[in-house]
């Protein structure tokens, strides 16, 4: 069952746009694959280099430790990115406020206005010293 007006559908993008997107995705996939292969080669070279110093059991442990640190860094970065993306934003101030409205807001929120002025003054003084 079709809901709404089927003739008012969004037009499909033209072929040149689809081709450009496909080329971009392919380029990023190839770059990612090359980066992955370079990381594998780097770890293999590290393994071969440190094996005479730490022995046949120490080299894989060190390489595994490096991979674990990288995995934890990626997870932490993704988690912080996800938290930052879902943080609520402050409501925008309407552009049609008159001077009377602004003065009324300042009177109603004296403590917030004072704290904002103190922080702004501290930041301005700090920027002048550096």
N, CA, C and O atoms as a GROMACS GRO file, in nm:
protein
  520
    1UNK      N    1   0.085  -0.118   0.000
    1UNK     CA    2   0.000   0.000   0.000
    1UNK      C    3   0.089   0.123   0.000
    1UNK      O    4   0.180   0.133   0.082
    2UNK      N    5   0.064   0.215  -0.089
    2UNK     CA    6   0.142   0.337  -0.101
    2UNK      C    7   0.079   0.445  -0.016
    2UNK      O    8  -0.041   0.471  -0.026
    3UNK      N    9   0.160   0.507   0.068
    3UNK     CA   10   0.111   0.615   0.154
    3UNK      C   11   0.158   0.747   0.094
    3UNK      O   12   0.275   0.760   0.058
    4UNK      N   13   0.069   0.845   0.084
    4UNK     CA   14   0.107   0.975   0.030
    4UNK      C   15   0.090   0.978  -0.120
    4UNK      O   16   0.027   0.890  -0.179
    5UNK      N   17   0.146   1.079  -0.180
    5UNK     CA   18   0.135   1.099  -0.324
    5UNK      C   19   0.257   1.037  -0.392
    5UNK      O   20   0.368   1.088  -0.376
    6UNK      N   21   0.242   0.928  -0.467
    6UNK     CA   22   0.357   0.863  -0.528
    6UNK      C   23   0.420   0.946  -0.638
    6UNK      O   24   0.537   0.925  -0.670
    7UNK      N   25   0.347   1.041  -0.697
    7UNK     CA   26   0.406   1.124  -0.803
    7UNK      C   27   0.492   1.234  -0.747
    7UNK      O   28   0.568   1.295  -0.822
    8UNK      N   29   0.483   1.263  -0.617
    8UNK     CA   30   0.563   1.369  -0.556
    8UNK      C   31   0.689   1.314  -0.492
    8UNK      O   32   0.743   1.374  -0.400
    9UNK      N   33   0.737   1.201  -0.542
    9UNK     CA   34   0.857   1.139  -0.485
    9UNK      C   35   0.980   1.223  -0.517
    9UNK      O   36   0.982   1.299  -0.614
   10UNK      N   37   1.082   1.210  -0.435
   10UNK     CA   38   1.207   1.281  -0.457
   10UNK      C   39   1.273   1.225  -0.582
   10UNK      O   40   1.285   1.104  -0.597
   11UNK      N   41   1.318   1.313  -0.671
   11UNK     CA   42   1.382   1.262  -0.793
   11UNK      C   43   1.515   1.195  -0.761
   11UNK      O   44   1.585   1.234  -0.667
   12UNK      N   45   1.550   1.095  -0.839
   12UNK     CA   46   1.676   1.025  -0.821
   12UNK      C   47   1.792   1.113  -0.867
   12UNK      O   48   1.774   1.194  -0.959
   13UNK      N   49   1.909   1.101  -0.806
   13UNK     CA   50   2.023   1.180  -0.851
   13UNK      C   51   2.066   1.134  -0.990
   13UNK      O   52   2.043   1.020  -1.028
   14UNK      N   53   2.128   1.224  -1.064
   14UNK     CA   54   2.170   1.186  -1.199
   14UNK      C   55   2.289   1.090  -1.193
   14UNK      O   56   2.349   1.072  -1.087
   15UNK      N   57   2.322   1.031  -1.305
   15UNK     CA   58   2.424   0.927  -1.310
   15UNK      C   59   2.563   0.980  -1.275
   15UNK      O   60   2.644   0.907  -1.218
   16UNK      N   61   2.592   1.105  -1.308
   16UNK     CA   62   2.725   1.158  -1.280
   16UNK      C   63   2.749   1.170  -1.129
   16UNK      O   64   2.860   1.145  -1.081
   17UNK      N   65   2.645   1.207  -1.055
   17UNK     CA   66   2.658   1.214  -0.910
   17UNK      C   67   2.678   1.076  -0.849
   17UNK      O   68   2.761   1.058  -0.760
   18UNK      N   69   2.602   0.979  -0.897
   18UNK     CA   70   2.616   0.841  -0.847
   18UNK      C   71   2.755   0.788  -0.879
   18UNK      O   72   2.817   0.723  -0.795
   19UNK      N   73   2.805   0.815  -0.999
   19UNK     CA   74   2.939   0.770  -1.036
   19UNK      C   75   3.047   0.836  -0.951
   19UNK      O   76   3.145   0.773  -0.914
   20UNK      N   77   3.027   0.965  -0.921
   20UNK     CA   78   3.125   1.036  -0.839
   20UNK      C   79   3.128   0.979  -0.697
   20UNK      O   80   3.235   0.962  -0.638
   21UNK      N   81   3.011   0.950  -0.643
   21UNK     CA   82   3.004   0.891  -0.508
   21UNK      C   83   3.068   0.753  -0.510
   21UNK      O   84   3.140   0.718  -0.416
   22UNK      N   85   3.042   0.674  -0.613
   22UNK     CA   86   3.100   0.540  -0.621
   22UNK      C   87   3.253   0.547  -0.631
   22UNK      O   88   3.322   0.467  -0.568
   23UNK      N   89   3.305   0.642  -0.709
   23UNK     CA   90   3.451   0.657  -0.718
   23UNK      C   91   3.511   0.699  -0.584
   23UNK      O   92   3.617   0.650  -0.545
   24UNK      N   93   3.442   0.788  -0.513
   24UNK     CA   94   3.492   0.833  -0.383
   24UNK      C   95   3.494   0.718  -0.283
   24UNK      O   96   3.591   0.700  -0.210
   25UNK      N   97   3.386   0.640  -0.280
   25UNK     CA   98   3.380   0.525  -0.188
   25UNK      C   99   3.489   0.424  -0.224
   25UNK      O  100   3.554   0.369  -0.136
   26UNK      N  101   3.508   0.400  -0.352
   26UNK     CA  102   3.613   0.308  -0.395
   26UNK      C  103   3.751   0.356  -0.357
   26UNK      O  104   3.836   0.277  -0.316
   27UNK      N  105   3.776   0.488  -0.371
   27UNK     CA  106   3.906   0.543  -0.335
   27UNK      C  107   3.931   0.531  -0.185
   27UNK      O  108   4.042   0.497  -0.142
   28UNK      N  109   3.828   0.558  -0.105
   28UNK     CA  110   3.845   0.545   0.040
   28UNK      C  111   3.864   0.400   0.081
   28UNK      O  112   3.940   0.372   0.173
   29UNK      N  113   3.796   0.308   0.016
   29UNK     CA  114   3.814   0.166   0.046
   29UNK      C  115   3.955   0.121   0.010
   29UNK      O  116   4.017   0.047   0.087
   30UNK      N  117   4.006   0.165  -0.105
   30UNK     CA  118   4.143   0.129  -0.144
   30UNK      C  119   4.244   0.190  -0.048
   30UNK      O  120   4.342   0.124  -0.011
   31UNK      N  121   4.222   0.315  -0.007
   31UNK     CA  122   4.314   0.380   0.088
   31UNK      C  123   4.311   0.308   0.223
   31UNK      O  124   4.415   0.291   0.287
   32UNK      N  125   4.193   0.266   0.266
   32UNK     CA  126   4.183   0.192   0.392
   32UNK      C  127   4.253   0.058   0.385
   32UNK      O  128   4.320   0.017   0.480
   33UNK      N  129   4.238  -0.010   0.273
   33UNK     CA  130   4.304  -0.139   0.254
   33UNK      C  131   4.456  -0.121   0.254
   33UNK      O  132   4.528  -0.201   0.315
   34UNK      N  133   4.506  -0.017   0.187
   34UNK     CA  134   4.650   0.008   0.186
   34UNK      C  135   4.701   0.042   0.326
   34UNK      O  136   4.808  -0.003   0.366
   35UNK      N  137   4.625   0.121   0.399
   35UNK     CA  138   4.664   0.154   0.535
   35UNK      C  139   4.667   0.031   0.624
   35UNK      O  140   4.757   0.016   0.707
   36UNK      N  141   4.569  -0.056   0.609
   36UNK     CA  142   4.565  -0.180   0.686
   36UNK      C  143   4.686  -0.268   0.653
   36UNK      O  144   4.749  -0.324   0.743
   37UNK      N  145   4.717  -0.281   0.524
   37UNK     CA  146   4.833  -0.361   0.483
   37UNK      C  147   4.963  -0.302   0.536
   37UNK      O  148   5.053  -0.376   0.576
   38UNK      N  149   4.974  -0.170   0.537
   38UNK     CA  150   5.094  -0.105   0.590
   38UNK      C  151   5.108  -0.132   0.740
   38UNK      O  152   5.218  -0.155   0.789
   39UNK      N  153   4.997  -0.128   0.812
   39UNK     CA  154   5.002  -0.157   0.956
   39UNK      C  155   5.044  -0.301   0.981
   39UNK      O  156   5.122  -0.327   1.073
   40UNK      N  157   4.995  -0.395   0.901
   40UNK     CA  158   5.034  -0.535   0.916
   40UNK      C  159   5.183  -0.552   0.888
   40UNK      O  160   5.252  -0.624   0.961
   41UNK      N  161   5.232  -0.487   0.782
   41UNK     CA  162   5.376  -0.495   0.750
   41UNK      C  163   5.460  -0.435   0.863
   41UNK      O  164   5.565  -0.488   0.897
   42UNK      N  165   5.414  -0.325   0.918
   42UNK     CA  166   5.487  -0.261   1.029
   42UNK      C  167   5.495  -0.355   1.149
   42UNK      O  168   5.601  -0.369   1.211
   43UNK      N  169   5.385  -0.419   1.182
   43UNK     CA  170   5.384  -0.511   1.296
   43UNK      C  171   5.471  -0.634   1.268
   43UNK      O  172   5.539  -0.682   1.359
   44UNK      N  173   5.471  -0.684   1.145
   44UNK     CA  174   5.556  -0.799   1.111
   44UNK      C  175   5.704  -0.760   1.121
   44UNK      O  176   5.785  -0.838   1.172
   45UNK      N  177   5.738  -0.641   1.073
   45UNK     CA  178   5.877  -0.596   1.083
   45UNK      C  179   5.918  -0.577   1.228
   45UNK      O  180   6.030  -0.610   1.267
   46UNK      N  181   5.827  -0.524   1.309
   46UNK     CA  182   5.857  -0.508   1.452
   46UNK      C  183   5.881  -0.644   1.516
   46UNK      O  184   5.973  -0.661   1.596
   47UNK      N  185   5.798  -0.742   1.481
   47UNK     CA  186   5.811  -0.877   1.535
   47UNK      C  187   5.949  -0.934   1.502
   47UNK      O  188   6.017  -0.987   1.590
   48UNK      N  189   5.990  -0.923   1.375
   48UNK     CA  190   6.119  -0.976   1.332
   48UNK      C  191   6.234  -0.902   1.401
   48UNK      O  192   6.335  -0.963   1.437
   49UNK      N  193   6.219  -0.770   1.419
   49UNK     CA  194   6.326  -0.691   1.478
   49UNK      C  195   6.345  -0.721   1.626
   49UNK      O  196   6.459  -0.733   1.672
   50UNK      N  197   6.235  -0.735   1.702
   50UNK     CA  198   6.249  -0.751   1.847
   50UNK      C  199   6.265  -0.896   1.891
   50UNK      O  200   6.296  -0.921   2.007
   51UNK      N  201   6.244  -0.992   1.801
   51UNK     CA  202   6.253  -1.133   1.842
   51UNK      C  203   6.390  -1.170   1.897
   51UNK      O  204   6.396  -1.243   1.996
   52UNK      N  205   6.503  -1.124   1.840
   52UNK     CA  206   6.633  -1.159   1.899
   52UNK      C  207   6.653  -1.100   2.039
   52UNK      O  208   6.730  -1.153   2.119
   53UNK      N  209   6.585  -0.989   2.068
   53UNK     CA  210   6.603  -0.923   2.198
   53UNK      C  211   6.513  -0.981   2.306
   53UNK      O  212   6.556  -0.992   2.421
   54UNK      N  213   6.390  -1.018   2.272
   54UNK     CA  214   6.295  -1.062   2.374
   54UNK      C  215   6.257  -1.210   2.361
   54UNK      O  216   6.184  -1.261   2.446
   55UNK      N  217   6.304  -1.276   2.259
   55UNK     CA  218   6.278  -1.419   2.245
   55UNK      C  219   6.153  -1.449   2.165
   55UNK      O  220   6.077  -1.358   2.130
   56UNK      N  221   6.133  -1.579   2.135
   56UNK     CA  222   6.019  -1.617   2.052
   56UNK      C  223   5.884  -1.602   2.122
   56UNK      O  224   5.781  -1.597   2.055
   57UNK      N  225   5.883  -1.594   2.252
   57UNK     CA  226   5.756  -1.575   2.321
   57UNK      C  227   5.729  -1.427   2.348
   57UNK      O  228   5.613  -1.386   2.358
   58UNK      N  229   5.833  -1.346   2.360
   58UNK     CA  230   5.815  -1.205   2.392
   58UNK      C  231   5.768  -1.121   2.274
   58UNK      O  232   5.690  -1.028   2.292
   59UNK      N  233   5.815  -1.153   2.153
   59UNK     CA  234   5.779  -1.074   2.035
   59UNK      C  235   5.628  -1.074   2.009
   59UNK      O  236   5.571  -0.968   1.988
   60UNK      N  237   5.563  -1.191   2.009
   60UNK     CA  238   5.418  -1.186   1.986
   60UNK      C  239   5.343  -1.116   2.098
   60UNK      O  240   5.240  -1.053   2.075
   61UNK      N  241   5.394  -1.126   2.221
   61UNK     CA  242   5.328  -1.056   2.332
   61UNK      C  243   5.336  -0.905   2.314
   61UNK      O  244   5.238  -0.835   2.339
   62UNK      N  245   5.451  -0.855   2.271
   62UNK     CA  246   5.466  -0.711   2.251
   62UNK      C  247   5.377  -0.664   2.135
   62UNK      O  248   5.311  -0.561   2.147
   63UNK      N  249   5.375  -0.738   2.026
   63UNK     CA  250   5.290  -0.701   1.912
   63UNK      C  251   5.143  -0.706   1.952
   63UNK      O  252   5.066  -0.618   1.915
   64UNK      N  253   5.103  -0.809   2.028
   64UNK     CA  254   4.965  -0.818   2.074
   64UNK      C  255   4.931  -0.702   2.167
   64UNK      O  256   4.820  -0.649   2.162
   65UNK      N  257   5.026  -0.662   2.252
   65UNK     CA  258   5.003  -0.548   2.340
   65UNK      C  259   4.982  -0.420   2.261
   65UNK      O  260   4.896  -0.339   2.296
   66UNK      N  261   5.060  -0.401   2.154
   66UNK     CA  262   5.042  -0.283   2.069
   66UNK      C  263   4.904  -0.285   2.004
   66UNK      O  264   4.838  -0.181   1.996
   67UNK      N  265   4.860  -0.401   1.957
   67UNK     CA  266   4.727  -0.412   1.897
   67UNK      C  267   4.617  -0.385   1.999
   67UNK      O  268   4.516  -0.323   1.966
   68UNK      N  269   4.635  -0.432   2.123
   68UNK     CA  270   4.536  -0.406   2.228
   68UNK      C  271   4.526  -0.257   2.260
   68UNK      O  272   4.416  -0.204   2.274
   69UNK      N  273   4.641  -0.190   2.270
   69UNK     CA  274   4.641  -0.046   2.297
   69UNK      C  275   4.571   0.029   2.184
   69UNK      O  276   4.494   0.121   2.209
   70UNK      N  277   4.598  -0.011   2.059
   70UNK     CA  278   4.531   0.053   1.945
   70UNK      C  279   4.380   0.029   1.950
   70UNK      O  280   4.302   0.120   1.922
   71UNK      N  281   4.339  -0.093   1.986
   71UNK     CA  282   4.196  -0.123   1.994
   71UNK      C  283   4.128  -0.040   2.102
   71UNK      O  284   4.020   0.014   2.080
   72UNK      N  285   4.190  -0.030   2.219
   72UNK     CA  286   4.133   0.051   2.326
   72UNK      C  287   4.126   0.198   2.288
   72UNK      O  288   4.029   0.266   2.321
   73UNK      N  289   4.227   0.248   2.218
   73UNK     CA  290   4.225   0.387   2.173
   73UNK      C  291   4.113   0.412   2.074
   73UNK      O  292   4.047   0.516   2.079
   74UNK      N  293   4.090   0.318   1.984
   74UNK     CA  294   3.982   0.332   1.886
   74UNK      C  295   3.846   0.329   1.957
   74UNK      O  296   3.758   0.409   1.925
   75UNK      N  297   3.829   0.238   2.051
   75UNK     CA  298   3.703   0.229   2.124
   75UNK      C  299   3.679   0.356   2.205
   75UNK      O  300   3.568   0.408   2.206
   76UNK      N  301   3.782   0.406   2.273
   76UNK     CA  302   3.766   0.527   2.353
   76UNK      C  303   3.734   0.647   2.264
   76UNK      O  304   3.651   0.731   2.299
   77UNK      N  305   3.798   0.655   2.149
   77UNK     CA  306   3.770   0.765   2.057
   77UNK      C  307   3.628   0.759   2.004
   77UNK      O  308   3.561   0.862   1.993
   78UNK      N  309   3.582   0.641   1.971
   78UNK     CA  310   3.446   0.626   1.921
   78UNK      C  311   3.345   0.658   2.030
   78UNK      O  312   3.243   0.722   2.003
   79UNK      N  313   3.371   0.614   2.150
   79UNK     CA  314   3.279   0.640   2.260
   79UNK      C  315   3.270   0.789   2.289
   79UNK      O  316   3.160   0.841   2.311
   80UNK      N  317   3.385   0.859   2.290
   80UNK     CA  318   3.381   1.003   2.316
   80UNK      C  319   3.315   1.077   2.201
   80UNK      O  320   3.248   1.178   2.223
   81UNK      N  321   3.334   1.028   2.079
   81UNK     CA  322   3.268   1.090   1.964
   81UNK      C  323   3.117   1.073   1.973
   81UNK      O  324   3.041   1.165   1.942
   82UNK      N  325   3.073   0.956   2.015
   82UNK     CA  326   2.930   0.930   2.026
   82UNK      C  327   2.868   1.015   2.136
   82UNK      O  328   2.758   1.067   2.118
   83UNK      N  329   2.937   1.033   2.248
   83UNK     CA  330   2.885   1.115   2.357
   83UNK      C  331   2.878   1.261   2.314
   83UNK      O  332   2.781   1.330   2.343
   84UNK      N  333   2.983   1.308   2.243
   84UNK     CA  334   2.984   1.446   2.200
   84UNK      C  335   2.875   1.473   2.096
   84UNK      O  336   2.819   1.582   2.093
   85UNK      N  337   2.844   1.374   2.013
   85UNK     CA  338   2.743   1.394   1.910
   85UNK      C  339   2.603   1.399   1.968
   85UNK      O  340   2.515   1.461   1.908
   86UNK      N  341   2.579   1.336   2.083
   86UNK     CA  342   2.446   1.334   2.141
   86UNK      C  343   2.427   1.438   2.250
   86UNK      O  344   2.322   1.443   2.313
   87UNK      N  345   2.528   1.523   2.275
   87UNK     CA  346   2.515   1.625   2.378
   87UNK      C  347   2.409   1.726   2.337
   87UNK      O  348   2.405   1.769   2.221
   88UNK      N  349   2.321   1.764   2.431
   88UNK     CA  350   2.216   1.860   2.394
   88UNK      C  351   2.276   1.998   2.369
   88UNK      O  352   2.375   2.037   2.432
   89UNK      N  353   2.216   2.069   2.277
   89UNK     CA  354   2.262   2.204   2.248
   89UNK      C  355   2.172   2.304   2.317
   89UNK      O  356   2.055   2.277   2.344
   90UNK      N  357   2.228   2.419   2.344
   90UNK     CA  358   2.151   2.525   2.409
   90UNK      C  359   2.050   2.581   2.309
   90UNK      O  360   2.078   2.589   2.190
   91UNK      N  361   1.932   2.618   2.358
   91UNK     CA  362   1.834   2.676   2.266
   91UNK      C  363   1.884   2.809   2.212
   91UNK      O  364   1.947   2.887   2.284
   92UNK      N  365   1.856   2.834   2.086
   92UNK     CA  366   1.899   2.959   2.024
   92UNK      C  367   1.815   3.075   2.075
   92UNK      O  368   1.696   3.060   2.100
   93UNK      N  369   1.880   3.190   2.088
   93UNK     CA  370   1.809   3.309   2.132
   93UNK      C  371   1.731   3.366   2.013
   93UNK      O  372   1.786   3.379   1.904
   94UNK      N  373   1.606   3.397   2.033
   94UNK     CA  374   1.528   3.451   1.922
   94UNK      C  375   1.588   3.583   1.872
   94UNK      O  376   1.630   3.665   1.954
   95UNK      N  377   1.593   3.604   1.741
   95UNK     CA  378   1.657   3.724   1.689
   95UNK      C  379   1.574   3.851   1.706
   95UNK      O  380   1.624   3.961   1.683
   96UNK      N  381   1.449   3.837   1.744
   96UNK     CA  382   1.363   3.954   1.753
   96UNK      C  383   1.343   4.004   1.896
   96UNK      O  384   1.236   4.054   1.928
   97UNK      N  385   1.444   3.991   1.982
   97UNK     CA  386   1.434   4.041   2.119
   97UNK      C  387   1.456   4.192   2.119
   97UNK      O  388   1.546   4.243   2.053
   98UNK      N  389   1.372   4.262   2.194
   98UNK     CA  390   1.391   4.406   2.207
   98UNK      C  391   1.479   4.432   2.329
   98UNK      O  392   1.510   4.341   2.405
   99UNK      N  393   1.519   4.556   2.346
   99UNK     CA  394   1.602   4.593   2.461
   99UNK      C  395   1.528   4.569   2.592
   99UNK      O  396   1.588   4.529   2.691
  100UNK      N  397   1.397   4.592   2.593
  100UNK     CA  398   1.318   4.567   2.714
  100UNK      C  399   1.319   4.418   2.750
  100UNK      O  400   1.328   4.383   2.868
  101UNK      N  401   1.309   4.332   2.648
  101UNK     CA  402   1.314   4.187   2.674
  101UNK      C  403   1.449   4.147   2.731
  101UNK      O  404   1.456   4.066   2.824
  102UNK      N  405   1.557   4.202   2.676
  102UNK     CA  406   1.691   4.168   2.724
  102UNK      C  407   1.709   4.215   2.868
  102UNK      O  408   1.763   4.141   2.950
  103UNK      N  409   1.665   4.338   2.899
  103UNK     CA  410   1.678   4.388   3.037
  103UNK      C  411   1.595   4.304   3.134
  103UNK      O  412   1.637   4.280   3.247
  104UNK      N  413   1.477   4.260   3.091
  104UNK     CA  414   1.394   4.175   3.176
  104UNK      C  415   1.464   4.042   3.203
  104UNK      O  416   1.462   3.992   3.316
  105UNK      N  417   1.525   3.984   3.100
  105UNK     CA  418   1.598   3.859   3.119
  105UNK      C  419   1.716   3.876   3.213
  105UNK      O  420   1.743   3.788   3.295
  106UNK      N  421   1.787   3.987   3.203
  106UNK     CA  422   1.901   4.012   3.292
  106UNK      C  423   1.852   4.025   3.436
  106UNK      O  424   1.915   3.973   3.528
  107UNK      N  425   1.739   4.096   3.456
  107UNK     CA  426   1.684   4.110   3.593
  107UNK      C  427   1.639   3.976   3.649
  107UNK      O  428   1.657   3.949   3.767
  108UNK      N  429   1.579   3.891   3.565
  108UNK     CA  430   1.530   3.762   3.613
  108UNK      C  431   1.643   3.665   3.642
  108UNK      O  432   1.628   3.576   3.726
  109UNK      N  433   1.756   3.680   3.575
  109UNK     CA  434   1.867   3.586   3.590
  109UNK      C  435   1.993   3.661   3.633
  109UNK      O  436   2.095   3.658   3.563
  110UNK      N  437   1.985   3.728   3.748
  110UNK     CA  438   2.098   3.809   3.794
  110UNK      C  439   2.221   3.726   3.823
  110UNK      O  440   2.332   3.763   3.785
  111UNK      N  441   2.204   3.614   3.891
  111UNK     CA  442   2.322   3.534   3.930
  111UNK      C  443   2.391   3.476   3.806
  111UNK      O  444   2.514   3.475   3.800
  112UNK      N  445   2.315   3.428   3.710
  112UNK     CA  446   2.377   3.375   3.590
  112UNK      C  447   2.449   3.485   3.511
  112UNK      O  448   2.556   3.462   3.456
  113UNK      N  449   2.390   3.603   3.508
  113UNK     CA  450   2.453   3.716   3.439
  113UNK      C  451   2.583   3.755   3.508
  113UNK      O  452   2.684   3.780   3.443
  114UNK      N  453   2.581   3.759   3.642
  114UNK     CA  454   2.702   3.794   3.717
  114UNK      C  455   2.811   3.690   3.697
  114UNK      O  456   2.927   3.725   3.676
  115UNK      N  457   2.774   3.561   3.703
  115UNK     CA  458   2.875   3.456   3.683
  115UNK      C  459   2.932   3.463   3.542
  115UNK      O  460   3.052   3.443   3.522
  116UNK      N  461   2.848   3.490   3.444
  116UNK     CA  462   2.896   3.503   3.307
  116UNK      C  463   2.990   3.620   3.291
  116UNK      O  464   3.090   3.611   3.219
  117UNK      N  465   2.960   3.731   3.358
  117UNK     CA  466   3.047   3.848   3.351
  117UNK      C  467   3.181   3.819   3.418
  117UNK      O  468   3.285   3.862   3.368
  118UNK      N  469   3.181   3.748   3.532
  118UNK     CA  470   3.306   3.714   3.599
  118UNK      C  471   3.391   3.623   3.511
  118UNK      O  472   3.511   3.645   3.498
  119UNK      N  473   3.331   3.521   3.451
  119UNK     CA  474   3.406   3.430   3.365
  119UNK      C  475   3.459   3.504   3.242
  119UNK      O  476   3.574   3.484   3.203
  120UNK      N  477   3.377   3.590   3.182
  120UNK     CA  478   3.422   3.667   3.066
  120UNK      C  479   3.537   3.760   3.103
  120UNK      O  480   3.632   3.775   3.026
  121UNK      N  481   3.529   3.822   3.220
  121UNK     CA  482   3.639   3.908   3.265
  121UNK      C  483   3.766   3.831   3.291
  121UNK      O  484   3.875   3.877   3.257
  122UNK      N  485   3.753   3.712   3.352
  122UNK     CA  486   3.871   3.630   3.379
  122UNK      C  487   3.935   3.584   3.249
  122UNK      O  488   4.058   3.584   3.236
  123UNK      N  489   3.854   3.545   3.153
  123UNK     CA  490   3.908   3.503   3.024
  123UNK      C  491   3.973   3.619   2.950
  123UNK      O  492   4.077   3.602   2.886
  124UNK      N  493   3.914   3.737   2.958
  124UNK     CA  494   3.972   3.853   2.891
  124UNK      C  495   4.105   3.891   2.956
  124UNK      O  496   4.200   3.926   2.886
  125UNK      N  497   4.112   3.884   3.088
  125UNK     CA  498   4.237   3.915   3.156
  125UNK      C  499   4.344   3.810   3.126
  125UNK      O  500   4.461   3.844   3.112
  126UNK      N  501   4.304   3.687   3.116
  126UNK     CA  502   4.399   3.581   3.085
  126UNK      C  503   4.455   3.596   2.944
  126UNK      O  504   4.574   3.573   2.922
  127UNK      N  505   4.371   3.633   2.848
  127UNK     CA  506   4.415   3.651   2.710
  127UNK      C  507   4.509   3.771   2.697
  127UNK      O  508   4.596   3.770   2.610
  128UNK      N  509   4.493   3.872   2.779
  128UNK     CA  510   4.581   3.988   2.772
  128UNK      C  511   4.720   3.956   2.822
  128UNK      O  512   4.817   4.015   2.774
  129UNK      N  513   4.733   3.864   2.915
  129UNK     CA  514   4.865   3.830   2.973
  129UNK      C  515   4.946   3.741   2.882
  129UNK      O  516   5.069   3.744   2.889
  130UNK      N  517   4.883   3.663   2.799
  130UNK     CA  518   4.959   3.569   2.716
  130UNK      C  519   4.997   3.627   2.583
  130UNK      O  520   5.062   3.559   2.503
   0.00000   0.00000   0.00000
